[in-house]
Amino acid sequence: MVLPPLRYRAVLFDLDGTLVDSYTALAEAVNFARREHGLRELTAARIRDFVGDGLDTLLRRAFGTDEVPRSVKDAFESRYDEICCEESTILADVETTLATLHGFGVLMAVCTNKPTSFSKKILTFLELAPYFCAIVGPDLAGARKPEARHVLHTLEATSCAASEALFVGDMPIDVHAARNSGIDVAVVATGSSTAEALRAAKPDHYLERFGDLVKVVTRSTE
């Protein structure tokens, strides 16, 4: 098979809302922690709006406080650890797209604001982990998106330059992270952000569906 010329040699992916849908597990774990602390449950839609900026920010938003008690985090992590795999699903086109890009020799990694341990556990359970040369949460990078340090730390695992890389996400924060890091960015509306919000963030590529990524990575022009 003749391999196509690559526009991008490396692709970095956000996790939640881009590769997998784990909102059900996140909502249950947040509400478990709220129940444990005598609070009423929040709707799944409300919790979904809180996702994207990391666990600490999620819990601060869900509990309406600047200082989240250790007991809240412990309750969330305990419940999430129990259900995060079974309650997470692979989003449409993801498996076939990753397989295709891997076959083309594209180097791939995950750059997520979810803690590394949970990210690795979920991707391993869903049998996607082998596609990635690195899975990097903020605890591993010492920074979190949209900080460039998080993205560039992840990019190091591919041994590619920023000019050779593409970031793929589902939120404006992913666009900001890519811009801060000097790499191109593609977005897909499979997470909590609307198509309008994503287009307004002015990404380099807007994907109507995740599978469109193959054309973006392999075509030299659009």
Secondary structure as a PSIPRED ss2 file (coil, helix, strand):
# PSIPRED VFORMAT (PSIPRED V4.0)

   1 M C   1.000  0.000  0.000
   2 V C   1.000  0.000  0.000
   3 L C   1.000  0.000  0.000
   4 P C   1.000  0.000  0.000
   5 P C   1.000  0.000  0.000
   6 L C   1.000  0.000  0.000
   7 R C   1.000  0.000  0.000
   8 Y C   1.000  0.000  0.000
   9 R C   1.000  0.000  0.000
  10 A E   0.000  0.000  1.000
  11 V E   0.000  0.000  1.000
  12 L E   0.000  0.000  1.000
  13 F E   0.000  0.000  1.000
  14 D C   1.000  0.000  0.000
  15 L C   1.000  0.000  0.000
  16 D E   0.000  0.000  1.000
  17 G C   1.000  0.000  0.000
  18 T C   1.000  0.000  0.000
  19 L C   1.000  0.000  0.000
  20 V E   0.000  0.000  1.000
  21 D E   0.000  0.000  1.000
  22 S C   1.000  0.000  0.000
  23 Y H   0.000  1.000  0.000
  24 T H   0.000  1.000  0.000
  25 A H   0.000  1.000  0.000
  26 L H   0.000  1.000  0.000
  27 A H   0.000  1.000  0.000
  28 E H   0.000  1.000  0.000
  29 A H   0.000  1.000  0.000
  30 V H   0.000  1.000  0.000
  31 N H   0.000  1.000  0.000
  32 F H   0.000  1.000  0.000
  33 A H   0.000  1.000  0.000
  34 R H   0.000  1.000  0.000
  35 R H   0.000  1.000  0.000
  36 E H   0.000  1.000  0.000
  37 H C   1.000  0.000  0.000
  38 G C   1.000  0.000  0.000
  39 L C   1.000  0.000  0.000
  40 R C   1.000  0.000  0.000
  41 E C   1.000  0.000  0.000
  42 L C   1.000  0.000  0.000
  43 T C   1.000  0.000  0.000
  44 A H   0.000  1.000  0.000
  45 A H   0.000  1.000  0.000
  46 R H   0.000  1.000  0.000
  47 I H   0.000  1.000  0.000
  48 R H   0.000  1.000  0.000
  49 D H   0.000  1.000  0.000
  50 F H   0.000  1.000  0.000
  51 V C   1.000  0.000  0.000
  52 G C   1.000  0.000  0.000
  53 D C   1.000  0.000  0.000
  54 G C   1.000  0.000  0.000
  55 L H   0.000  1.000  0.000
  56 D H   0.000  1.000  0.000
  57 T H   0.000  1.000  0.000
  58 L H   0.000  1.000  0.000
  59 L H   0.000  1.000  0.000
  60 R H   0.000  1.000  0.000
  61 R H   0.000  1.000  0.000
  62 A H   0.000  1.000  0.000
  63 F H   0.000  1.000  0.000
  64 G C   1.000  0.000  0.000
  65 T C   1.000  0.000  0.000
  66 D C   1.000  0.000  0.000
  67 E C   1.000  0.000  0.000
  68 V C   1.000  0.000  0.000
  69 P C   1.000  0.000  0.000
  70 R H   0.000  1.000  0.000
  71 S H   0.000  1.000  0.000
  72 V H   0.000  1.000  0.000
  73 K H   0.000  1.000  0.000
  74 D H   0.000  1.000  0.000
  75 A H   0.000  1.000  0.000
  76 F H   0.000  1.000  0.000
  77 E H   0.000  1.000  0.000
  78 S H   0.000  1.000  0.000
  79 R H   0.000  1.000  0.000
  80 Y H   0.000  1.000  0.000
  81 D H   0.000  1.000  0.000
  82 E H   0.000  1.000  0.000
  83 I H   0.000  1.000  0.000
  84 C C   1.000  0.000  0.000
  85 C C   1.000  0.000  0.000
  86 E C   1.000  0.000  0.000
  87 E C   1.000  0.000  0.000
  88 S C   1.000  0.000  0.000
  89 T E   0.000  0.000  1.000
  90 I E   0.000  0.000  1.000
  91 L C   1.000  0.000  0.000
  92 A C   1.000  0.000  0.000
  93 D C   1.000  0.000  0.000
  94 V H   0.000  1.000  0.000
  95 E H   0.000  1.000  0.000
  96 T H   0.000  1.000  0.000
  97 T H   0.000  1.000  0.000
  98 L H   0.000  1.000  0.000
  99 A H   0.000  1.000  0.000
 100 T H   0.000  1.000  0.000
 101 L H   0.000  1.000  0.000
 102 H H   0.000  1.000  0.000
 103 G H   0.000  1.000  0.000
 104 F C   1.000  0.000  0.000
 105 G C   1.000  0.000  0.000
 106 V C   1.000  0.000  0.000
 107 L E   0.000  0.000  1.000
 108 M E   0.000  0.000  1.000
 109 A E   0.000  0.000  1.000
 110 V E   0.000  0.000  1.000
 111 C E   0.000  0.000  1.000
 112 T C   1.000  0.000  0.000
 113 N C   1.000  0.000  0.000
 114 K C   1.000  0.000  0.000
 115 P C   1.000  0.000  0.000
 116 T H   0.000  1.000  0.000
 117 S H   0.000  1.000  0.000
 118 F H   0.000  1.000  0.000
 119 S H   0.000  1.000  0.000
 120 K H   0.000  1.000  0.000
 121 K H   0.000  1.000  0.000
 122 I H   0.000  1.000  0.000
 123 L H   0.000  1.000  0.000
 124 T H   0.000  1.000  0.000
 125 F H   0.000  1.000  0.000
 126 L C   1.000  0.000  0.000
 127 E C   1.000  0.000  0.000
 128 L C   1.000  0.000  0.000
 129 A H   0.000  1.000  0.000
 130 P H   0.000  1.000  0.000
 131 Y H   0.000  1.000  0.000
 132 F C   1.000  0.000  0.000
 133 C C   1.000  0.000  0.000
 134 A E   0.000  0.000  1.000
 135 I E   0.000  0.000  1.000
 136 V E   0.000  0.000  1.000
 137 G C   1.000  0.000  0.000
 138 P H   0.000  1.000  0.000
 139 D H   0.000  1.000  0.000
 140 L H   0.000  1.000  0.000
 141 A H   0.000  1.000  0.000
 142 G C   1.000  0.000  0.000
 143 A C   1.000  0.000  0.000
 144 R C   1.000  0.000  0.000
 145 K C   1.000  0.000  0.000
 146 P C   1.000  0.000  0.000
 147 E C   1.000  0.000  0.000
 148 A H   0.000  1.000  0.000
 149 R H   0.000  1.000  0.000
 150 H H   0.000  1.000  0.000
 151 V H   0.000  1.000  0.000
 152 L H   0.000  1.000  0.000
 153 H H   0.000  1.000  0.000
 154 T H   0.000  1.000  0.000
 155 L H   0.000  1.000  0.000
 156 E H   0.000  1.000  0.000
 157 A C   1.000  0.000  0.000
 158 T C   1.000  0.000  0.000
 159 S C   1.000  0.000  0.000
 160 C C   1.000  0.000  0.000
 161 A C   1.000  0.000  0.000
 162 A H   0.000  1.000  0.000
 163 S H   0.000  1.000  0.000
 164 E H   0.000  1.000  0.000
 165 A E   0.000  0.000  1.000
 166 L E   0.000  0.000  1.000
 167 F E   0.000  0.000  1.000
 168 V E   0.000  0.000  1.000
 169 G E   0.000  0.000  1.000
 170 D C   1.000  0.000  0.000
 171 M C   1.000  0.000  0.000
 172 P H   0.000  1.000  0.000
 173 I H   0.000  1.000  0.000
 174 D H   0.000  1.000  0.000
 175 V H   0.000  1.000  0.000
 176 H H   0.000  1.000  0.000
 177 A H   0.000  1.000  0.000
 178 A H   0.000  1.000  0.000
 179 R H   0.000  1.000  0.000
 180 N H   0.000  1.000  0.000
 181 S H   0.000  1.000  0.000
 182 G C   1.000  0.000  0.000
 183 I C   1.000  0.000  0.000
 184 D E   0.000  0.000  1.000
 185 V E   0.000  0.000  1.000
 186 A E   0.000  0.000  1.000
 187 V E   0.000  0.000  1.000
 188 V E   0.000  0.000  1.000
 189 A C   1.000  0.000  0.000
 190 T C   1.000  0.000  0.000
 191 G C   1.000  0.000  0.000
 192 S C   1.000  0.000  0.000
 193 S C   1.000  0.000  0.000
 194 T C   1.000  0.000  0.000
 195 A H   0.000  1.000  0.000
 196 E H   0.000  1.000  0.000
 197 A H   0.000  1.000  0.000
 198 L H   0.000  1.000  0.000
 199 R H   0.000  1.000  0.000
 200 A H   0.000  1.000  0.000
 201 A C   1.000  0.000  0.000
 202 K C   1.000  0.000  0.000
 203 P C   1.000  0.000  0.000
 204 D C   1.000  0.000  0.000
 205 H E   0.000  0.000  1.000
 206 Y E   0.000  0.000  1.000
 207 L E   0.000  0.000  1.000
 208 E C   1.000  0.000  0.000
 209 R C   1.000  0.000  0.000
 210 F H   0.000  1.000  0.000
 211 G H   0.000  1.000  0.000
 212 D H   0.000  1.000  0.000
 213 L H   0.000  1.000  0.000
 214 V H   0.000  1.000  0.000
 215 K H   0.000  1.000  0.000
 216 V H   0.000  1.000  0.000
 217 V H   0.000  1.000  0.000
 218 T H   0.000  1.000  0.000
 219 R C   1.000  0.000  0.000
 220 S C   1.000  0.000  0.000
 221 T C   1.000  0.000  0.000
 222 E C   1.000  0.000  0.000
